[in-house]
Amino acid sequence: MWLSSFGAGHTFDWSSTAQSRGHAVEWMSQITPLLGLASVMAIVRCGQRSTMHSPENRIATTVLVIGTGGAGLRAAIELAERGVSVLAVGKRPKADAHTSLAAGGINAALATMDPEDSWQQHAADTLKESYLLANPQTVQIVTGGAARGIEDLERYGMPFAREQDGRISQRFFGAHTYRRTAYAGDYTGLEIQRTLINRAAQLDVPILDTVYITRILVRDNAVFGAYGFDLTDGTRYVIHADAVILAAGGHTRIWRRTSSRRDENTGDSFRLAVLAGCRIRDPELVQFHPSGLIAPENAAGTLVSEAARGEGGILRNQLGERFMSRYDPDRMELSTRDRVALAAYTEIKEGRGTPDGGVWLDVSHLPRQTIMTRLPRVYQTLLELQMLDITKDPIEIAPTAHYSMGGVWVRPEDHGTGVDGLYAIGEAASGLHGANRLGGNSLIELLVFGRIVGQAAAEYSAGLEAQRRSAEALDAARAEVDELLAADGPENVRALQRALRNIMTEHAGVVRDESGLLKGLAELTAVEARIADVGVHPDIAGFQDLAHAFDLKSAALAARATMETALERRETRGCHNRSDYPDLDPALQVNLVWAGPGSVQKEAIPPIPAEIAALMREVSTAGKLVE
């Protein structure tokens, strides 16, 4: 009965109605106990492969936003408030976007605590700590627009911590001249994400939570939409749009220990942008956060908020020494992230780390009330993951890949990519952070440029006389998914992801050198060859395996871009530590732009305005590289 009705000749249209997909899932649940999952999936894959050109969901919108974190939602809100039709899609649930993990705070020179503060001083601090690689115009736009960003959040209902008289509270965050970091406990990013989700809901912004975009559609250097599939049932999507905003995050998940979760920040933005005709700027500049957890293994890299150091946490090695006195005796634990991360790495490398390869972060000397009110998330996280009471015991930490300071090449004024109608924002973009990001700057960046890019995309669409599409571009996107669904090779996608992460950790981590990078590139080439022989096997739980295969492609491209530019940056500057080139090279005060394998170009950085330069202190390299 079953075989005669649903044999190899029968196919399901997985991209048709929800009702038919429900029948298919019901059928699979009934027949699996009889035939076994492998046999059932063989039938399903056979059906999929024989219906390669089945109907697809076609959607039209004025602007498509790829990514539903803070940057994507802020852009979508701006468009909706302007009356422009917008669709936001994300591969993760919007309430669980990476933004929600940002703990410490959001920067703006509000001067609520220190009246001397100004946006110019914020700009000077940002440029100084970028090791002169940030774009001054980008920095001015963000710091000058920061107060407006905070006002927008207040208008949306953001619950900032406040002083007794109602002023927004602000605290020090490493290497800021004044207190300018606003916050909501130590879960600022989570509250920002909730606030933006609520505002988007008020505006009826349509959001597709489980759609994976595989290709941005381009004709004659102008976008006309994107192609993707549903992670749950495999339904294909053709989304036509006048403009596309890329807000799909960075590439920190390509390292073994990272603050990103399992399937986020895999370099999706890099791959989508490059295939669309864009370039990548400074991918080698990756910030390693000083305090990632070591255990448990399934949570390795989970962040202990920088607020723990901001509130008075002390770093010690296994010998009990407060080691930051060797690296930055003036600022100690309030030094910049790159210095603290390198200091911890050096202590571990030279044998003064813990037996598990970490150092100790101790807040147990702080009043319990301070910990419970200012660091509640850190307290809760350690209890849940390790049953550790941080009011009594220190936390074992190590540097963890945290933030992509490079990203898609964009213009500073509107974050256009050079492909007409395509914009990039948030961690997907580049220009603000240079070689070292100040804590708290990433959250304000997405508020400022989310607004600006939403406006730019709306104006771009309004100026279009027509939208020209390409059947060839759509066919190529469709064929790429078809080919992966038909892939039945011996290589395991997850195993190759692990191999790639090992390569990046061993050869392109906190400290790099030429021989290691060359070895890493050779090993990457071997992994790239194996990718052609992967097997992709969607199952009754969904199409995650197909998504992992695309994640792997993205990670491989991001890894190559990172190592090739790291090889070209023959100096030590900020987060980029070359043990074979331990000094800063003034000739390399440039951005490195990657345009594909073997293509790295130097790009000059505009001069810093005199009024801001006058507020900057000299960038010191003292204590930068100890090994």
C-alpha positions as CSV (number, residue, x, y, z in Angstrom):
1,M,0.0,0.0,0.0
2,W,2.6,2.5,1.1
3,L,5.1,1.7,-1.7
4,S,2.4,1.7,-4.4
5,S,1.2,5.1,-3.2
6,F,4.6,6.7,-2.4
7,G,7.3,4.8,-4.2
8,A,10.3,6.3,-6.0
9,G,8.1,7.6,-8.8
10,H,6.0,9.8,-6.4
11,T,7.1,13.3,-5.5
12,F,5.9,15.9,-3.1
13,D,5.9,19.6,-4.0
14,W,7.7,20.8,-0.9
15,S,7.5,24.4,-2.1
16,S,3.7,24.5,-2.5
17,T,1.1,25.3,0.2
18,A,1.6,24.9,3.9
19,Q,-1.3,22.3,3.8
20,S,0.6,20.0,1.4
21,R,3.8,20.4,3.3
22,G,1.8,19.3,6.4
23,H,0.6,16.2,4.6
24,A,4.1,15.4,3.6
25,V,5.4,15.7,7.1
26,E,2.5,13.5,8.3
27,W,3.3,10.9,5.7
28,M,7.0,10.8,6.7
29,S,6.1,10.3,10.4
30,Q,3.8,7.4,9.4
31,I,6.1,5.6,7.0
32,T,9.4,6.1,8.8
33,P,8.9,3.3,11.3
34,L,8.1,0.9,8.5
35,L,10.9,1.7,6.1
36,G,13.5,3.5,8.2
37,L,14.6,7.1,8.0
38,A,17.3,6.5,5.4
39,S,14.9,4.9,3.0
40,V,12.3,7.6,3.4
41,M,14.8,10.4,2.9
42,A,16.1,8.6,-0.3
43,I,12.5,8.8,-1.6
44,V,12.1,12.4,-0.6
45,R,15.5,13.4,-2.1
46,C,14.5,11.5,-5.3
47,G,11.3,13.5,-5.3
48,Q,13.2,16.7,-4.7
49,R,15.6,16.0,-7.5
50,S,12.9,15.2,-10.0
51,T,11.1,18.5,-9.2
52,M,14.0,20.8,-9.4
53,H,11.9,23.5,-11.0
54,S,8.9,23.2,-8.8
55,P,6.9,26.4,-7.9
56,E,8.6,28.9,-5.6
57,N,7.2,31.5,-3.3
58,R,7.6,34.9,-5.1
59,I,7.5,38.0,-3.0
60,A,7.9,41.6,-4.1
61,T,8.9,44.4,-1.8
62,T,10.6,47.8,-2.1
63,V,13.5,47.0,0.2
64,L,14.7,43.6,1.4
65,V,16.7,43.5,4.7
66,I,18.8,40.4,5.1
67,G,19.4,39.9,8.8
68,T,17.0,40.5,11.8
69,G,19.5,41.6,14.4
70,G,19.7,45.2,15.6
71,A,21.1,46.7,12.4
72,G,18.5,45.0,10.2
73,L,15.6,45.8,12.4
74,R,16.6,49.5,12.8
75,A,16.8,49.8,9.0
76,A,13.4,48.1,8.6
77,I,11.9,50.4,11.2
78,E,13.2,53.5,9.4
79,L,11.7,52.3,6.1
80,A,8.4,51.5,7.7
81,E,8.2,54.8,9.4
82,R,8.8,56.4,6.0
83,G,5.9,54.4,4.5
84,V,8.2,52.3,2.3
85,S,7.3,48.6,2.0
86,V,10.0,46.4,3.5
87,L,10.6,42.7,4.3
88,A,13.1,41.5,6.8
89,V,14.4,37.9,6.6
90,G,16.7,36.0,9.0
91,K,18.1,32.5,9.5
92,R,17.7,32.8,13.3
93,P,14.6,33.7,15.3
94,K,14.5,37.5,15.6
95,A,14.4,37.3,19.4
96,D,17.6,35.3,19.4
97,A,19.7,37.4,17.1
98,H,23.4,38.0,17.9
99,T,22.6,41.5,19.1
100,S,20.8,40.0,22.1
101,L,24.2,38.8,23.4
102,A,25.8,42.3,23.6
103,A,26.1,42.9,27.3
104,G,28.1,45.9,28.3
105,G,26.4,49.0,26.9
106,I,26.0,51.5,24.0
107,N,28.1,54.6,23.5
108,A,27.0,58.2,23.1
109,A,28.5,61.4,24.3
110,L,25.4,62.4,26.3
111,A,27.5,64.1,29.0
112,T,25.0,63.0,31.6
113,M,27.8,62.0,34.0
114,D,30.8,63.9,32.7
115,P,29.8,67.4,31.3
116,E,33.2,67.7,29.6
117,D,32.4,64.9,27.1
118,S,31.6,65.7,23.5
119,W,31.0,63.8,20.2
120,Q,34.4,65.1,19.1
121,Q,36.1,63.5,22.0
122,H,34.2,60.3,21.3
123,A,35.4,60.5,17.7
124,A,39.0,61.1,18.9
125,D,38.9,58.1,21.2
126,T,37.5,55.9,18.5
127,L,40.1,56.9,15.9
128,K,43.0,56.6,18.4
129,E,42.0,53.1,19.5
130,S,41.4,52.1,15.8
131,Y,45.2,52.5,15.5
132,L,44.4,55.0,12.7
133,L,42.7,52.5,10.4
134,A,39.1,53.8,11.0
135,N,37.6,56.0,8.3
136,P,37.3,59.5,9.9
137,Q,34.1,60.3,8.0
138,T,32.5,57.1,9.2
139,V,33.6,57.9,12.8
140,Q,32.2,61.4,12.6
141,I,28.9,60.2,11.3
142,V,28.5,57.6,14.1
143,T,29.7,59.8,17.0
144,G,27.9,62.8,15.8
145,G,24.7,60.9,15.4
146,A,25.0,58.8,18.6
147,A,22.7,61.0,20.7
148,R,20.0,60.8,18.0
149,G,20.4,57.0,18.2
150,I,19.8,57.0,21.9
151,E,16.8,59.3,21.5
152,D,15.3,56.9,18.9
153,L,15.7,54.0,21.4
154,E,14.0,56.1,24.1
155,R,11.2,56.9,21.8
156,Y,10.7,53.2,21.1
157,G,10.6,52.5,24.9
158,M,14.2,51.3,25.7
159,P,14.6,50.9,29.5
160,F,17.9,52.5,30.1
161,A,19.4,52.5,33.6
162,R,19.0,56.0,35.1
163,E,20.2,58.1,37.9
164,Q,17.9,59.2,40.7
165,D,17.2,62.5,39.0
166,G,16.2,60.7,35.7
167,R,19.4,61.2,33.8
168,I,20.5,58.2,31.7
169,S,23.3,56.5,33.7
170,Q,26.7,56.2,31.9
171,R,29.8,54.2,32.9
172,F,33.3,53.8,31.8
173,F,34.0,51.2,29.2
174,G,37.7,50.4,28.5
175,A,39.8,53.2,27.0
176,H,37.1,55.9,26.8
177,T,38.2,59.4,28.1
178,Y,34.9,59.9,29.8
179,R,31.9,57.9,31.0
180,R,29.7,57.6,27.9
181,T,28.4,54.0,27.9
182,A,24.7,53.8,28.5
183,Y,23.3,50.5,29.6
184,A,20.5,48.3,30.9
185,G,22.1,46.1,33.6
186,D,24.5,43.8,31.7
187,Y,22.0,42.8,29.1
188,T,21.9,46.0,27.0
189,G,21.9,44.2,23.7
190,L,19.0,42.0,24.7
191,E,16.9,45.0,25.7
192,I,17.8,46.8,22.5
193,Q,16.7,43.8,20.5
194,R,13.4,43.5,22.4
195,T,12.8,47.3,21.9
196,L,13.4,47.1,18.2
197,I,11.2,44.0,17.8
198,N,8.4,45.7,19.6
199,R,8.7,48.8,17.4
200,A,8.8,46.7,14.3
201,A,5.6,44.9,15.5
202,Q,3.9,48.2,16.1
203,L,4.7,49.2,12.5
204,D,3.6,45.7,11.1
205,V,7.0,45.1,9.6
206,P,6.8,41.6,8.0
207,I,9.6,39.3,9.2
208,L,10.4,35.9,7.9
209,D,12.3,34.2,10.7
210,T,13.6,31.0,9.2
211,V,14.6,31.9,5.6
212,Y,18.2,31.4,4.5
213,I,19.3,33.7,1.7
214,T,21.8,31.9,-0.6
215,R,22.3,34.6,-3.3
216,I,21.7,38.3,-3.9
217,L,20.3,38.7,-7.4
218,V,22.1,41.2,-9.6
219,R,21.9,42.4,-13.2
220,D,24.3,44.9,-14.7
221,N,25.7,45.8,-11.3
222,A,22.2,46.6,-9.9
223,V,20.4,44.4,-7.4
224,F,16.9,43.1,-8.1
225,G,16.3,40.9,-5.1
226,A,17.5,37.7,-3.5
227,Y,17.0,33.9,-3.5
228,G,16.7,31.5,-0.6
229,F,14.9,28.7,1.1
230,D,13.0,28.0,4.3
231,L,15.0,26.2,6.9
232,T,12.0,24.2,8.2
233,D,10.4,22.8,5.0
234,G,12.8,23.7,2.1
235,T,10.3,26.1,0.5
236,R,12.2,28.2,-2.1
237,Y,11.8,32.0,-2.1
238,V,12.3,34.5,-4.9
239,I,12.2,37.9,-3.4
240,H,12.1,40.9,-5.8
241,A,13.3,44.2,-4.4
242,D,14.5,47.5,-5.6
243,A,17.2,47.7,-2.9
244,V,18.8,45.1,-0.6
245,I,20.3,45.9,2.9
246,L,22.8,43.3,4.0
247,A,22.9,42.9,7.8
248,A,23.9,39.3,8.2
249,G,26.8,39.7,10.6
250,G,30.5,38.9,10.6
251,H,32.7,35.9,10.4
252,T,33.9,35.1,14.0
253,R,32.4,31.6,14.0
254,I,35.2,30.4,11.8
255,W,37.4,30.2,14.9
256,R,37.2,27.3,17.4
257,R,36.6,29.4,20.5
258,T,34.1,32.2,19.7
259,S,31.4,34.3,21.4
260,S,29.1,33.5,18.5
261,R,26.6,30.7,18.6
262,R,26.7,27.5,16.6
263,D,25.3,28.7,13.3
264,E,25.7,32.5,13.2
265,N,28.5,34.8,12.0
266,T,29.8,32.2,9.6
267,G,30.7,34.7,7.0
268,D,27.4,34.8,5.1
269,S,27.7,38.5,4.5
270,F,31.1,38.1,2.9
271,R,30.0,35.4,0.5
272,L,26.7,37.1,-0.5
273,A,28.5,40.4,-1.1
274,V,31.4,38.9,-3.1
275,L,29.1,36.9,-5.3
276,A,27.1,40.1,-5.9
277,G,30.2,41.9,-7.1
278,C,31.4,43.6,-3.8
279,R,34.8,43.7,-2.1
280,I,35.8,43.0,1.5
281,R,37.8,45.5,3.5
282,D,40.2,44.5,6.4
283,P,38.9,41.0,7.1
284,E,42.1,40.2,9.0
285,L,41.1,42.7,11.7
286,V,39.2,40.5,14.1
287,Q,38.7,41.4,17.7
288,F,39.4,38.7,20.2
289,H,37.5,39.5,23.4
290,P,39.6,39.0,26.5
291,S,37.1,37.0,28.5
292,G,35.5,34.0,26.9
293,L,34.6,31.0,29.1
294,I,36.6,27.8,28.7
295,A,34.1,25.4,30.0
296,P,31.8,23.6,29.4
297,E,32.9,22.6,25.9
298,N,29.5,23.2,24.3
299,A,29.6,26.8,25.6
300,A,33.3,27.5,25.1
301,G,33.8,31.2,24.1
302,T,30.6,32.4,25.8
303,L,31.4,36.0,26.9
304,V,31.9,37.3,30.4
305,S,30.8,40.9,29.8
306,E,33.5,43.5,29.7
307,A,31.3,45.2,32.4
308,A,32.9,42.8,34.8
309,R,36.2,44.6,34.4
310,G,34.5,47.9,34.1
311,E,33.0,47.4,37.6
312,G,36.4,46.5,39.1
313,G,37.2,42.9,38.2
314,I,40.8,41.9,38.5
315,L,42.8,39.6,36.1
316,R,45.3,37.2,37.6
317,N,47.4,34.4,36.3
318,Q,47.8,30.9,37.8
319,L,50.6,32.3,40.1
320,G,48.1,34.8,41.5
321,E,49.9,37.8,39.8
322,R,47.8,40.8,38.6
323,F,49.4,40.6,35.2
324,M,48.0,43.7,33.5
325,S,50.7,45.7,35.3
326,R,53.1,44.3,32.8
327,Y,51.1,45.3,29.8
328,D,49.3,48.6,30.6
329,P,50.2,49.7,34.1
330,D,48.1,53.0,33.8
331,R,44.8,51.5,32.7
332,M,45.3,48.0,34.0
333,E,42.0,45.9,33.5
334,L,40.4,49.0,31.8
335,S,42.8,48.8,28.9
336,T,41.6,48.2,25.4
337,R,40.4,44.8,24.3
338,D,43.3,44.1,22.0
339,R,45.8,44.7,24.8
340,V,43.9,42.7,27.4
341,A,43.4,39.8,25.0
342,L,47.1,39.8,24.0
343,A,48.1,40.0,27.6
344,A,46.0,37.0,28.6
345,Y,47.2,35.1,25.5
346,T,50.9,35.8,26.4
347,E,50.4,34.7,30.0
348,I,48.9,31.4,28.8
349,K,51.5,30.9,26.0
350,E,54.4,31.5,28.4
351,G,53.2,28.9,30.9
352,R,51.5,31.2,33.5
353,G,48.0,30.2,32.6
354,T,45.7,27.8,34.3
355,P,46.0,24.0,33.7
356,D,43.0,24.3,31.3
357,G,44.7,27.1,29.3
358,G,43.1,30.2,30.8
359,V,43.5,33.0,33.3
360,W,41.4,34.2,36.2
361,L,38.9,37.0,36.2
362,D,37.9,37.8,39.8
363,V,35.0,39.9,41.0
364,S,34.5,38.2,44.3
365,H,36.0,41.2,46.2
366,L,33.2,43.4,45.0
367,P,30.1,43.9,47.2
368,R,27.5,41.3,46.5
369,Q,24.9,44.0,45.9
370,T,27.1,45.5,43.1
371,I,27.4,42.1,41.4
372,M,23.7,41.4,41.7
373,T,22.6,44.8,40.3
374,R,25.4,45.6,37.9
375,L,26.4,42.1,36.7
376,P,23.2,40.0,37.0
377,R,23.6,38.3,33.6
378,V,27.2,37.3,34.3
379,Y,26.1,35.9,37.7
380,Q,23.2,33.9,36.2
381,T,25.3,32.6,33.2
382,L,28.0,31.2,35.5
383,L,25.5,29.6,37.8
384,E,23.7,27.9,34.8
385,L,26.8,26.8,32.9
386,Q,29.3,25.9,35.7
387,M,27.3,26.1,39.0
388,L,29.9,28.8,39.9
389,D,29.1,31.6,42.4
390,I,31.1,34.6,41.2
391,T,30.5,36.4,44.5
392,K,32.8,33.8,46.0
393,D,35.0,32.3,43.3
394,P,37.0,33.6,40.2
395,I,36.0,32.9,36.6
396,E,38.4,31.0,34.3
397,I,38.6,32.7,30.9
398,A,40.6,33.0,27.7
399,P,40.6,35.2,24.6
400,T,37.7,34.4,22.2
401,A,37.0,35.5,18.6
402,H,34.4,38.2,19.2
403,Y,33.9,40.8,16.5
404,S,34.6,41.3,12.8
405,M,36.0,44.8,12.6
406,G,36.5,44.5,8.8
407,G,33.6,43.6,6.5
408,V,32.0,44.5,3.2
409,W,33.5,47.6,1.6
410,V,31.1,50.5,1.9
411,R,31.0,54.2,1.3
412,P,31.1,56.1,4.6
413,E,28.2,58.5,3.8
414,D,25.5,55.9,3.0
415,H,27.1,52.5,3.3
416,G,26.5,51.7,-0.4
417,T,28.7,48.9,-1.6
418,G,29.4,49.9,-5.1
419,V,26.7,47.6,-6.4
420,D,23.7,49.8,-7.1
421,G,21.0,49.3,-4.6
422,L,23.0,47.1,-2.3
423,Y,24.0,48.4,1.2
424,A,25.7,46.8,4.2
425,I,25.4,47.7,7.8
426,G,26.3,46.5,11.3
427,E,29.0,43.8,11.7
428,A,28.6,43.0,8.0
429,A,30.1,46.4,7.1
430,S,33.5,48.1,7.6
431,G,35.0,51.5,8.3
432,L,34.2,52.4,11.9
433,H,36.5,50.2,14.0
434,G,39.8,49.9,12.3
435,A,42.3,47.7,14.2
436,N,40.5,47.9,17.5
437,R,36.9,48.4,18.4
438,L,35.9,50.3,21.5
439,G,33.5,48.4,23.6
440,G,30.0,49.8,23.1
441,N,30.6,51.3,19.7
442,S,29.0,48.4,17.8
443,L,25.6,48.9,19.2
444,I,25.5,52.7,18.5
445,E,26.8,52.0,15.0
446,L,23.8,49.9,14.1
447,L,21.4,52.5,15.4
448,V,23.0,55.3,13.5
449,F,23.6,53.6,10.2
450,G,20.4,51.6,10.4
451,R,18.6,54.9,10.1
452,I,20.9,56.4,7.5
453,V,20.8,53.3,5.2
454,G,17.1,52.9,5.5
455,Q,16.7,56.5,4.3
456,A,19.3,55.9,1.5
457,A,17.6,52.7,0.3
458,A,14.2,54.5,0.2
459,E,15.6,57.4,-1.8
460,Y,17.4,55.0,-4.2
461,S,14.1,53.1,-4.9
462,A,12.2,56.3,-5.4
463,G,14.7,57.4,-8.1
464,L,14.5,54.2,-10.1
465,E,12.7,54.4,-13.5
466,A,12.5,50.6,-13.8
467,Q,13.8,47.4,-12.3
468,R,15.6,45.1,-14.7
469,R,15.8,41.5,-13.8
470,S,17.9,38.6,-15.1
471,A,16.6,35.1,-15.7
472,E,20.3,33.9,-15.9
473,A,21.0,35.2,-12.4
474,L,17.9,33.5,-11.0
475,D,18.7,30.3,-12.7
476,A,22.2,30.3,-11.3
477,A,20.9,30.8,-7.8
478,R,18.3,28.1,-8.3
479,A,20.8,25.7,-9.7
480,E,23.2,26.2,-6.7
481,V,20.5,25.0,-4.3
482,D,19.6,22.1,-6.6
483,E,23.1,20.9,-6.9
484,L,23.6,20.9,-3.1
485,L,20.4,19.0,-2.5
486,A,21.6,16.4,-5.1
487,A,25.0,16.2,-3.4
488,D,25.6,12.7,-2.0
489,G,29.3,12.7,-1.5
490,P,31.4,11.1,1.3
491,E,32.4,14.3,3.0
492,N,30.6,15.4,6.1
493,V,29.7,19.1,6.3
494,R,30.1,19.4,10.1
495,A,33.5,17.7,10.0
496,L,34.8,20.1,7.4
497,Q,33.5,23.1,9.4
498,R,35.5,21.8,12.4
499,A,38.6,21.3,10.2
500,L,38.3,24.9,9.0
501,R,37.9,26.3,12.5
502,N,41.0,24.3,13.6
503,I,42.9,25.9,10.7
504,M,41.9,29.4,11.7
505,T,42.6,28.8,15.4
506,E,46.1,27.3,14.8
507,H,47.3,29.7,12.1
508,A,45.3,32.9,12.2
509,G,44.4,33.4,15.9
510,V,45.5,36.1,18.4
511,V,49.1,36.0,17.1
512,R,50.1,35.2,13.5
513,D,53.3,34.8,11.4
514,E,54.1,34.2,7.8
515,S,54.9,30.5,8.0
516,G,51.7,29.8,9.9
517,L,49.5,31.7,7.5
518,L,51.0,30.0,4.5
519,K,50.5,26.6,6.1
520,G,46.9,27.6,6.9
521,L,46.2,28.7,3.3
522,A,47.6,25.3,2.1
523,E,45.4,23.4,4.5
524,L,42.4,25.6,3.5
525,T,43.0,24.8,-0.2
526,A,42.7,21.1,0.7
527,V,39.5,21.7,2.6
528,E,38.1,23.7,-0.3
529,A,38.7,20.7,-2.6
530,R,36.9,18.4,-0.2
531,I,33.8,20.7,-0.1
532,A,33.1,19.6,-3.6
533,D,32.4,16.1,-2.3
534,V,30.0,16.9,0.6
535,G,26.8,15.0,1.2
536,V,23.7,17.1,2.0
537,H,20.9,15.2,3.7
538,P,17.7,17.1,4.7
539,D,15.7,15.1,7.1
540,I,12.3,15.1,8.9
541,A,13.6,17.9,11.2
542,G,14.2,20.3,8.4
543,F,16.8,21.6,6.0
544,Q,19.5,22.6,8.4
545,D,22.0,20.4,6.6
546,L,21.6,22.4,3.5
547,A,22.1,25.6,5.5
548,H,25.2,24.1,7.1
549,A,26.6,23.5,3.6
550,F,26.1,27.1,2.6
551,D,27.6,28.2,6.0
552,L,30.7,26.1,5.1
553,K,31.0,27.8,1.7
554,S,30.8,31.2,3.4
555,A,33.3,30.2,6.0
556,A,35.8,29.0,3.5
557,L,35.6,32.3,1.5
558,A,35.9,34.3,4.7
559,A,38.9,32.2,5.9
560,R,40.7,32.8,2.6
561,A,40.0,36.5,2.7
562,T,41.2,36.7,6.3
563,M,44.5,34.8,5.9
564,E,45.4,36.5,2.6
565,T,45.0,40.0,4.0
566,A,46.7,38.9,7.3
567,L,49.7,37.8,5.2
568,E,49.8,41.2,3.5
569,R,49.6,43.2,6.7
570,R,53.3,42.8,7.7
571,E,53.1,44.7,11.0
572,T,51.6,44.5,14.5
573,R,48.7,47.0,14.8
574,G,45.8,46.7,17.3
575,C,44.2,43.3,17.2
576,H,46.5,42.1,14.4
577,N,49.7,40.7,16.0
578,R,52.5,39.4,13.7
579,S,55.2,37.9,15.8
580,D,57.5,38.1,12.8
581,Y,56.7,41.8,12.4
582,P,56.3,43.0,16.0
583,D,56.4,46.8,15.2
584,L,53.8,49.1,13.7
585,D,54.6,50.1,10.2
586,P,53.5,53.7,9.3
587,A,53.5,52.7,5.6
588,L,50.7,50.2,6.4
589,Q,48.3,52.8,7.8
590,V,46.0,51.7,5.0
591,N,43.0,49.5,4.6
592,L,43.4,46.2,2.8
593,V,40.7,45.4,0.3
594,W,40.1,41.8,-0.8
595,A,38.5,41.3,-4.2
596,G,38.8,37.5,-4.5
597,P,41.5,34.9,-4.1
598,G,45.0,36.4,-4.5
599,S,43.7,40.0,-4.9
600,V,44.6,42.3,-2.1
601,Q,44.8,46.1,-2.7
602,K,45.8,48.9,-0.4
603,E,43.4,51.7,0.1
604,A,44.4,55.1,1.4
605,I,42.5,56.5,4.5
606,P,41.3,60.1,4.5
607,P,43.0,62.6,6.8
608,I,41.6,63.2,10.3
609,P,40.0,66.7,10.8
610,A,42.2,69.0,12.8
611,E,39.6,69.6,15.6
612,I,39.5,65.9,16.3
613,A,43.2,65.2,15.8
614,A,43.9,67.8,18.5
615,L,41.9,65.6,21.0
616,M,43.9,62.4,20.3
617,R,46.7,61.1,22.3
618,E,49.7,59.4,20.6
619,V,49.0,55.7,19.9
620,S,51.5,53.7,21.8
621,T,52.7,50.2,21.0
622,A,54.3,49.6,24.4
623,G,53.4,46.2,25.8
624,K,51.9,45.1,22.5
625,L,53.8,41.9,21.8
626,V,55.7,40.1,24.6
627,E,56.6,36.8,23.0
